[in-house]
């Protein structure tokens, strides 16, 4: 068959409803009938004489090429099924998608050549019918299976319901539901219900739930009925009457349900006798704990994990001078801006370790900017899952204890220094005394010997003064510092001086200072200095006290001759002065024990003025403290 004969045959093939393609061994298309032309939308003049693989590259794949190649070699026809090769020549359908094809390739020998005749049958409709049949079959099987499963599940569900119904720990009632939402007659009860109230099942079925109620419900009955109708459930409490006349408090969870196509109420009834007993005990414990919380002398703070105060007791609120409602809910950064970060670091340590942190010695600010020393114990509060939900702080004000400890430590350092200085001074006096003795031993002249004896007496007098000073100095810091009333001390000292024509004016209100018990000796020394060095012009000594920035100034001033300007810088040195030179030095040391200081600010020729400076926190006015105002 020549090319022209094939072409004439191709025209005859146009009447076939199948797609026909004839190929030479190099896949050149020599026939492309009208059917395949319509399916693909490619006119034959654009296909004839071309390699079909250029149009459809997938035909070069091994699974196609190998089998078609066998056809060109004169082998058996190649069959391409709809299952594995549904789209031999992709041909779109009018509504979308591709035609399903069943394709066979036959060997056609002609002369010394072998051609391949590709016969493509459109089986789309058949495939769709088969699929529809399979879907219908599968759906029918599925429905049968689901019906069987539902019946089995229903039987199993009823069995499980009966098992749960009878083995539940709580009583279960099933009763009719009236149109107004109120309960009708019992339809079923479990064994626990019978045991709880002592009625038999038959006795229950002759009653309604309202026949059991003694007293009222936790909410009005019509409200409960409306909730069941509108929301489908209601939870409430009441008391049920036992057959023997006793009463059982119960909590009822009533639910509207459908059982066997009938709307009823299923109620789970729990005996809450133990719960009410526990609630009463809890209420008593809560009241007791609240009483302790409110009346504990220690400050108690409850914080969350974000450094915010949730609850504080009255002692805590009073410690910073704010009402509780102005503290609770606020951050430590709001109340203690300078110390909050340090507080939070300790909190984070407690949160991360879940362990208490005890005995924290730290500072706390008061409302007026003052500072108190406190000892803090931080305890983590854990939730049910073991996570830290908050921190409980127990805080004790140890300001006075801390000041006493600091004062004692300072006193010990001073005593150590005094021991060293005194030993050195006394050894100097002993050396001088030995030197005079050696000089006197070889001296023949009586007058010279007497001079040596006078000098030895002066050396001994100096040593005696140093020993006396040591006795006074060693008393500093021996006893704990205490709050001392300045006016009382000044009045007591004034009474101790004999009449001398000098007026002692006390212009001090009810002020107390925190100082060493020898504070009274300081005031005495200042009075004594005025009498000793005031001169003939002395006629008045005045004691006053007034607040300045950062503290309190107690002034002891006179109208005597005053102190020369050149002497002022030496006044408080040990040994400076006309007598022992130890009084003012000793006064300065006594005051320093608790952080107080002294200076002289008088005008020479007009009088001396000694000022004792008492820093914030080391003085108070008791009458004002009681009214909540800090000194």
C-alpha positions, 0 to 999 in steps of 0.5 A: 500500500502506497502513501496515496492508497493509505490516504485514500483509505484514511478518507474512508476511515472518517466514517468510523466513530473511533479515532484512527491514526496510521504511523510509519516506523519513525512515527510519521503520521500518514492518517489522522481521521475526522474522529481523532481530529474532532476529539483533539481539535487538531486539523489533519493538515497540521499533523500529517507528515509530522512525528507524533512524538513531537505532539505527544512526548509521552509516547517516547516513554518506555512503556509506550515505545517498547510495545509500539516498536514490537508492532513495527517489527511485525509482532502482535497487536499492542493493547493499552487499557483504560486502567493503566493508559486511559489517555493515549492521545489526550482528548478533552471533553466538552464539559471538562476533563479527558476522554477515557480511551481503550487503545489497540495498535495493529501491525499493517504490512505493505510491500517491504514496510510495516505500518502501525494502525492505532485504533482508539475507542472512546469508553468515557460513557462506559467508565462513567456508568461503571463508576456510577454503578460502583458508587451506588453499590458501595453506598448501598453496602455502606448504608447496610453496614452503618445500619448494622453498626448503629443497631449494634452500637445502640444495643451496646449503648443501652447495655453500657447505659444500664451498666453505668446507671446501676454502677454509678456512685451517685443516685440517678433519677429518670422522671417525666418532664411536665410542660412547665418544666417541673418534674412528673412521676419517676420512670426509673431509679438506680440502686444507689437512689434506693439505698440513699433514701431507703425507698424501694424501686416500686415506692419511687415509681409511685412518687415524683421528685417533689414528694422527696423535697423537705424545705426549699431549693437553692433557687426558686422552683419555677426558675429551675423549671425554666432553665431546664426548658430553655437551656436543657439543664439545671444545677441546684441544691435541696434536701431529700426526705429519707424513708426513716424521716431523716434528711439528706442534703443533695446537689442535683444535675438535671438534664433534659434528654430523649430516651426511646423517642420520649423527652424526659429528665435525667438527674444525677443526685449527689449526697453533699453531707460531707461537702457541707461539713467540710464547707463549714470547717473551711469557713471556720478555718478561713475565718480563723486564718483571716483573724490571724492575718488581720491581727498578726503583728508581722507584716504579711504580703501576698504577691503574684509572680509579676511583682504585684501585691494581691493582699496585704494585712493591716500591719503591712499597710501601716508600715508604709503609711498607705491604706490597703486598697491603695496597695493591693493590685499595685506593683512593687515598682509603684510602691518601692521604685528604688528597691523593687528590682532587688525584691523581684530578683529574690522573687524569681529565685523562689519561683525558679527553685520552688523553695522558700528564701528565709532571713533576708535582711533588707531595707523598706521605704516608708510613705514619707521617704524614710527607710526601715530595716526588715527581715523577710521570709519568702514562701512559694505558693503552689497550685494543684499542678505544682507550679508557683502561683504566688509568693507569701512574704512574712516581714518583721521590722528589725530597724531597732535591732539593726541599729543596735547591732550596727552600734555594737559593732561600731563600739567594738571597733572603737574599743579595739582602737581605744585599747591600742591608743591607750596602751601606747599612751600609757607606755609613753607615760611609763617610759617618761616616769622611768626616765625621771626616776633614773635622773633622780637616782644620780641627782644630789641637788635636793631642789632638782630632785623635787623638780623631778618629783613634780614632773613624775607627779604630772606624768602620773596625773596624766596616766590617771586621767587616761585610765579614767577616760578609758573607764568612761570610754569602755562604757560606750556601746556596752548597753544597747542603744535606746529611744531617749527623750531629749526634754526629759534628759535636759530637765533632769540635768538642769535640776542637778546644777546648783543655783548660779544665776544662769538661766537654762531654757528648754525649748524642746518638744516631745522628741526622742532620739535613738542613741547610746545610753551615755547620750545623757553624758553628752548633754551634761558635758555641753552644759558643763562646758558652758559653765566652765568656759562661758566666762563672766558674761554667761547668763543663759544656756538654751536647748532647742530642737528643730527639723532640717533637711534630712534630719533633726538638729538639737542645739545647746547654746550659751551667751558666754565668751564663745570659742576662738575660731582657731580652736574650733577645728581641734575641739573634738580631738582627743587631748585638746583643751584646758583640762583633760581634753577628753569630754568633747572627744568622748561626746563625739564618740558616744553620738557616733555609735548610732550615726549622730554627729556634733559640730560647733557653730557659735560666734566668738565673743557672742557665745558657743553653740553646739549642734547635734545632728540626728539623721532621718529614722533616728528620731521620733515624736511619739505623740505624732507617731501614734497619729500615723505621722512620721517624725 
